[in-house]
Amino acid sequence: MGQMVRQTGAETRFRWLSHSRLPIECDLRRCGWTLEDSADPNLGAIGLLPFAAVDCVGAIARLEAVSPGERRLLLVLGIDSVEQRAMLLRAGFADALGNGTDIVELDARANRVLEQSRWMPREQRLGSLLLDLFARAAFRRGKSLGLNPREFALLWRLGETPNKTVSKETLIRDVWRMGFVPETNSIAVHMSRLRRKLALVGLHDCIDTTGGGYQLNVPNDGHAIDLDGDATILRPVHDTNEASPARLQH
């Protein structure tokens, strides 16, 4: 098949997450994409991971360690088992493809994932705190806070306007979907639980009670939220033997 070049935007970038040679059947440059050389995760670029690039022991641990932000832009290649592909999709990976997938189909699937990633804000990064909207989960350096849906919704809403007070009325409207403030301490109870879970991952005193509302502080000095941290990242490894995803099926 000859080179297939079409008009693409600056954001059609991909990474090949293996030290092995990029095979021609996976080379999206044939379809007008740009290959990034950096091994660091880039949430604006599609990641291609050949599943044979990890050994049986390291395969599952490596996939489980991928941060939620990266999973949504990561296509796992070379998975012929329908059950294993379904398992990876349920785990939040962008796509899972079998051996022999044509470059035209790979291009279409990668473009679909990239377009979907632009539909809405999928995450918030507040210092070392990562909020994953689709998973309804919050992480600090890859460690989950274990929030329930209401606690996550509160943290997400406060994170939309960091360092600014959000009134109780606004929280009731945006989180509880109610048009009035009920005669209950439900907000205070949920906020107390949220603060406790933040403290368990080292984020102490980052939510203040202010006059009539609450404020999420993201200070530059990193006392409450460490600005140097980041979620777990995925890095290329050398190809070894065919991997078995048995452990992920538990």
Buried (B, 14 or more C-beta within 10 A) or exposed (E): EEEEEEEBEEBBBBBBBBEBEBEEBBBBEBBBBEBBEEBEBBBEBBBBBBBBBBBBEBBBEBBEBBBBBBBBBBBBBBBEBEEBBEBBEEBBBBBBBEEEBEBEEBBEBBBEBBEEBEEEEBBBBBBBBBBBBEBBBBBBBBBBBEBEEBBBBBBBBBBBEBEEBBBBBBBBBBBBEEEEBEEEEEBEEBBEBBBEBBEEBBBEEBBEEEEEBBBBBBEEEEEBBBBEBBBBBBEBBEBBEEBBBEEBEE
